[in-house]
């Protein structure tokens, strides 16, 4: 068994050098464990960074979406992970979210429910609490603006209809899309979700704004009211 005394990557055994593997075979050849090991830079007295990375992923059920939900306090509970390493991991995950979001925003036009999901999943898909957003569109279904309306707890958030309609009027929107997340992972709408959808649809009709869809995001899945014929 190999023994490590806070070794740097260049001092690891050859089979444990993800940087060399990246240079030789490209970054796509690396496993999630190896990428996290590069971020860590070093392990502990008794573990290499690769072995420490395996512990981190195990804490997140070997799922990067679950890893994205962990905070500083969660990561530093793992033996060998201090505040600096935890911050590095969180920063890398946030860069990934922002990159994906930038690519989606450049698309500008919404054509189907999957476009909405791809826009909002990086924003609210990993959150441990609910947020409610609206997306305002012009007559060509191009994005005018997106707004976070409210932030709540695990089981719900307060939604002010007047604020939503005010934003639509001020931006001269022709249509809007509603979107919120379910931290529970259950994508199916609740009776409260049905009620707010109908309430906002009725209110928007009075100001000649169409509510095209209401998307519920649950981690990597989503529910579309429009796709289910409920709009």
C-alpha positions, 0 to 999 in steps of 0.5 A: 500500500502506498503511503503519502506525506502530503505529496504534490501531484508530480511526486505521485506514483505514475498511475495516480497522475491525472495531469499527465493523463490529461496532457497525453490523452485530453481532458475528456479521458479523465474521470470525475475523480481525477478532475477533482484530484487536479483541483485539490492539488495534494492529498493528506499524510495517508491519502493521495488526492485521487483517493481523497477525491473518491471520498468526496464523490462518495459523500455526493453519491458519486453524482456531480449534481449532488456535489453541486448542492454541498456547501463549505460546511458539508465539504469540510466535514470530510477528513482531509478537506479544509476550507481552501480545498472546499472553496476550490471545488465550489468555485469550479462547480460554479464556473461550470454552471455559469459557462452553461448558462452563458451558452444558453443565454446566447441562444435568446429564442425559446422554441420548446420546453427543453429550451426553458429547462436548459436555461433554468436548470443551471440556476435552480436545479441544484438548490436545496430551497425553492425559487420562483422565476419568470421569463419574459418574451417578445412576439418572436419568443425571444428573451427580454429578461428573466426575473427571480420573483421569490425564494423560500424554503424546502417545501414552498415559496411565496409568489406575489402575482402583482409583482409578476404582472408589473414586470411584464407590463414594464418590459412590454412583454408579449408572453411569459413563462413561469419556472420554479424548482422542487428540491425534493426531486419530485417533478410532479406539480402540487395542487398549489402549483396548479392554483398559482398557474391558473391564477397567473394565467387569468391575471396575465390575460387581463393585460394581454400577456400570454402565459405559455408554460410553467416548468417545474425543475427537479434536479435533472428532470422537469415537468412542463404544463404546456407539454402535458396539455394543462395550459 
